[in-house]
Amino acid sequence: MDDAVSTAVLASRGAKAEIFGVIDLTSKNETRIGAISLGRAIQFVANASVLGYHVRGAMVFYGEPGTPSLRKRDCDRLWAKYGGALLQP
C-alpha cells in the first residue's frame, strides 16, 4: 500500500464501510458487519482475532463503486501507522 492510498484512506476515515468475510469462531458462521465508519472497520479487522473472529479473508468495502477494497494486511498496516487518528471525526 503506497502513501497516496494511505492518505486517501485517512481522509475517508468517516465514510461508511462494510466488512465481509468475517467468521465468528464461536458460532462458525460468517458475520457481515456494515454501516460503520471506515476507521472503525479498519480497527475491527486489525484487532478482530483477539475478539474471537477469523478475518484472514475479510474485505472492507467503502466509498464509490470501483474504490479498491481493503484486506486484512492493509488494515493491519493502516492501524499500525495511524491508530486512533482513524477514529477521529
Number of C-alpha atoms within 10 A of each C-alpha: 10 6 8 9 11 16 13 10 20 18 14 17 22 17 15 17 21 17 25 16 18 21 21 18 13 8 9 11 12 15 14 13 15 16 12 15 20 28 28 20 27 29 20 19 26 21 17 18 15 8 10 12 21 18 22 15 11 20 22 22 21 25 14 7 8 8 9 13 16 22 20 19 14 18 22 18 15 22 21 12 12 14 15 12 12 23 17 11 10
